[in-house]
């Protein structure tokens, strides 16, 4: 929603003030919201070696999945809402 307010892409007739748009844009400069994607389960990869230094075939390594930032999720949501009218068009 902050991305839509910052870009002034809101489907209402109400006018969005400059202060609201600036505060919404400042939310994307917060390092708690915007950051590099991280991998979950990456700690399991460090435990794959045994004490002797060999590779252990008995342990299951979990597949790491990326955790994207809130800004990435907001951008995906905003773009999906912008593209929604295109999906509803009839294709011949």
Backbone as CSV, one residue per row, in Angstrom:
resi,resn,N_x,N_y,N_z,CA_x,CA_y,CA_z,C_x,C_y,C_z
1,UNK,0.822,-1.184,0.000,0.000,0.000,0.000,0.870,1.253,0.000
2,UNK,2.015,1.185,0.702,2.911,2.351,0.711,3.426,2.649,-0.684
3,UNK,3.708,1.599,-1.456,4.197,1.815,-2.815,3.135,2.486,-3.668
4,UNK,1.884,2.083,-3.502,0.803,2.690,-4.272,0.593,4.146,-3.860
5,UNK,0.754,4.435,-2.573,0.624,5.820,-2.122,1.799,6.664,-2.594
6,UNK,3.009,6.090,-2.555,4.186,6.842,-2.983,4.144,7.136,-4.476
7,UNK,3.644,6.192,-5.252,3.546,6.389,-6.699,2.240,7.065,-7.095
8,UNK,1.389,7.303,-6.103,0.073,7.923,-6.323,-0.783,7.110,-7.288
9,UNK,-0.731,5.776,-7.090,-1.550,4.860,-7.887,-2.637,4.320,-6.960
10,UNK,-3.673,5.066,-6.768,-4.776,4.652,-5.910,-6.056,4.870,-6.690
11,UNK,-6.918,3.869,-6.665,-8.150,3.931,-7.449,-9.287,4.588,-6.679
12,UNK,-9.010,5.722,-6.080,-10.061,6.474,-5.405,-10.087,7.881,-5.978
13,UNK,-11.148,8.548,-5.736,-11.292,9.916,-6.221,-10.642,10.925,-5.274
14,UNK,-10.269,10.473,-4.081,-9.682,11.383,-3.102,-8.266,11.765,-3.529
15,UNK,-7.913,13.000,-3.253,-6.585,13.511,-3.587,-5.598,13.092,-2.505
16,UNK,-4.435,12.619,-2.905,-3.392,12.223,-1.962,-2.457,13.409,-1.775
17,UNK,-2.298,13.826,-0.531,-1.445,14.987,-0.277,0.026,14.621,-0.473
18,UNK,0.841,15.650,-0.658,2.275,15.436,-0.848,2.923,14.848,0.394
19,UNK,2.418,15.204,1.563,2.991,14.701,2.815,2.788,13.194,2.923
20,UNK,1.609,12.714,2.569,1.333,11.281,2.623,2.214,10.538,1.631
21,UNK,2.369,11.074,0.434,3.212,10.427,-0.571,4.675,10.417,-0.146
22,UNK,5.149,11.493,0.493,6.537,11.542,0.955,6.780,10.564,2.092
23,UNK,5.842,10.456,3.029,5.994,9.514,4.142,5.953,8.072,3.643
24,UNK,5.131,7.805,2.639,5.086,6.459,2.070,6.385,6.135,1.348
25,UNK,6.968,7.124,0.680,8.252,6.902,0.003,9.374,6.698,1.012
26,UNK,9.304,7.370,2.160,10.321,7.204,3.199,10.285,5.806,3.807
27,UNK,9.147,5.149,3.755,9.053,3.796,4.302,9.951,2.828,3.548
28,UNK,10.216,3.098,2.275,11.063,2.209,1.493,12.545,2.486,1.703
29,UNK,12.892,3.523,2.449,14.283,3.781,2.789,14.644,3.190,4.141
30,UNK,13.674,2.629,4.836,13.907,2.015,6.137,14.623,0.678,5.936
31,UNK,15.792,0.467,6.556,16.509,-0.794,6.342,15.789,-2.009,6.905
32,UNK,14.821,-1.808,7.798,14.058,-2.947,8.300,13.054,-3.443,7.272
33,UNK,12.649,-2.562,6.352,11.677,-2.930,5.323,12.378,-3.354,4.043
34,UNK,13.401,-2.612,3.671,14.116,-2.866,2.424,15.456,-3.499,2.771
35,UNK,15.769,-4.587,2.138,17.049,-5.230,2.390,17.324,-6.308,1.365
36,UNK,18.425,-6.953,1.528,18.801,-8.041,0.631,18.010,-9.288,0.997
37,UNK,17.609,-10.084,0.002,16.930,-11.333,0.326,17.875,-12.275,1.068
38,UNK,17.333,-13.017,2.005,18.129,-13.956,2.783,17.612,-15.356,2.537
39,UNK,18.448,-16.329,2.804,18.069,-17.717,2.597,17.732,-18.357,3.927
40,UNK,16.573,-19.005,3.981,16.213,-19.779,5.158,16.829,-21.154,5.014
41,UNK,17.203,-21.741,6.116,17.762,-23.082,6.078,19.222,-23.116,5.681
42,UNK,19.893,-21.967,5.609,21.299,-21.965,5.223,22.183,-22.505,6.342
43,UNK,21.691,-22.536,7.561,22.456,-23.106,8.660,22.608,-24.605,8.533
44,UNK,21.712,-25.257,7.819,21.794,-26.701,7.632,22.950,-27.077,6.723
45,UNK,23.374,-26.161,5.859,24.471,-26.465,4.950,25.810,-26.531,5.667
46,UNK,25.968,-25.837,6.774,27.240,-25.842,7.492,27.436,-27.117,8.291
47,UNK,26.382,-27.893,8.533,26.483,-29.106,9.332,26.672,-30.355,8.487
48,UNK,27.046,-30.229,7.230,27.150,-31.399,6.368,28.493,-32.098,6.482
49,UNK,29.459,-31.543,7.164,30.778,-32.166,7.343,30.802,-32.925,8.674
50,UNK,31.506,-34.032,8.692,31.660,-34.794,9.924,32.885,-34.291,10.660
51,UNK,33.137,-34.839,11.834,34.280,-34.411,12.635,35.601,-34.755,11.953
52,UNK,35.620,-35.832,11.166,36.855,-36.241,10.485,37.103,-35.418,9.228
53,UNK,36.194,-34.560,8.847,36.370,-33.724,7.665,35.758,-34.317,6.414
54,UNK,35.150,-35.486,6.509,34.525,-36.114,5.349,33.092,-35.654,5.183
55,UNK,32.508,-35.998,4.057,31.123,-35.629,3.771,30.201,-36.692,4.345
56,UNK,29.210,-36.290,5.092,28.275,-37.226,5.703,27.098,-37.443,4.773
57,UNK,26.884,-38.673,4.364,25.764,-38.995,3.480,24.484,-39.268,4.266
58,UNK,24.566,-39.299,5.594,23.409,-39.638,6.398,22.539,-38.457,6.770
59,UNK,22.983,-37.239,6.501,22.215,-36.065,6.892,21.428,-35.521,5.708
60,UNK,20.237,-35.059,5.999,19.396,-34.448,4.977,19.657,-32.944,4.981
61,UNK,19.964,-32.411,3.820,20.198,-30.976,3.693,18.906,-30.338,3.213
62,UNK,18.402,-29.402,4.003,17.169,-28.723,3.618,17.459,-27.745,2.495
63,UNK,16.518,-27.665,1.581,16.677,-26.731,0.468,16.426,-25.314,0.960
64,UNK,17.335,-24.429,0.641,17.215,-23.038,1.081,16.205,-22.299,0.216
65,UNK,15.351,-21.518,0.850,14.354,-20.721,0.144,14.614,-19.247,0.443
66,UNK,14.551,-18.395,-0.573,14.808,-16.968,-0.323,13.658,-16.316,0.439
67,UNK,14.007,-15.388,1.300,13.029,-14.576,2.020,13.203,-13.156,1.501
68,UNK,12.227,-12.688,0.749,12.329,-11.376,0.130,11.874,-10.290,1.091
69,UNK,12.296,-9.076,0.836,11.967,-7.945,1.699,10.518,-7.519,1.498
70,UNK,10.054,-6.682,2.385,8.703,-6.154,2.278,8.525,-5.279,1.054
71,UNK,9.599,-4.599,0.644,9.525,-3.768,-0.560,9.324,-4.631,-1.796
72,UNK,9.973,-5.783,-1.839,9.805,-6.703,-2.969,8.370,-7.216,-3.022
73,UNK,7.841,-7.594,-1.869,6.464,-8.081,-1.814,5.481,-6.980,-2.214
74,UNK,5.733,-5.752,-1.780,4.865,-4.632,-2.151,4.918,-4.325,-3.630
75,UNK,6.112,-4.430,-4.212,6.256,-4.205,-5.650,5.512,-5.270,-6.442
76,UNK,5.584,-6.511,-6.004,4.842,-7.586,-6.675,3.336,-7.366,-6.562
77,UNK,2.884,-6.952,-5.390,1.460,-6.702,-5.191,0.975,-5.542,-6.045
78,UNK,1.752,-4.468,-6.081,1.369,-3.293,-6.866,1.346,-3.616,-8.354
79,UNK,2.355,-4.332,-8.832,2.381,-4.670,-10.260,1.254,-5.627,-10.619
80,UNK,0.897,-6.534,-9.713,-0.215,-7.434,-10.013,-1.537,-6.676,-10.069
81,UNK,-1.691,-5.669,-9.218,-2.915,-4.866,-9.268,-2.969,-3.996,-10.516
82,UNK,-1.800,-3.531,-10.976,-1.772,-2.739,-12.205,-2.056,-3.597,-13.434
83,UNK,-1.625,-4.848,-13.413,-1.815,-5.739,-14.560,-3.159,-6.464,-14.548
84,UNK,-3.922,-6.329,-13.481,-5.211,-7.016,-13.382,-6.151,-6.704,-14.541
85,UNK,-6.294,-5.447,-14.986,-7.190,-5.196,-16.125,-6.739,-5.894,-17.408
86,UNK,-5.440,-6.111,-17.568,-4.964,-6.813,-18.766,-5.362,-8.283,-18.760
87,UNK,-5.390,-8.893,-17.581,-5.769,-10.300,-17.492,-7.261,-10.498,-17.772
88,UNK,-8.053,-9.460,-17.542,-9.492,-9.583,-17.745,-9.915,-9.316,-19.181
89,UNK,-8.991,-8.864,-20.041,-9.317,-8.631,-21.448,-9.529,-9.952,-22.173
90,UNK,-10.429,-9.925,-23.126,-10.668,-11.124,-23.925,-9.544,-11.298,-24.932
91,UNK,-9.059,-12.508,-25.054,-7.981,-12.820,-25.983,-8.567,-13.610,-27.139
92,UNK,-8.343,-13.123,-28.339,-8.890,-13.797,-29.517,-7.856,-14.606,-30.214
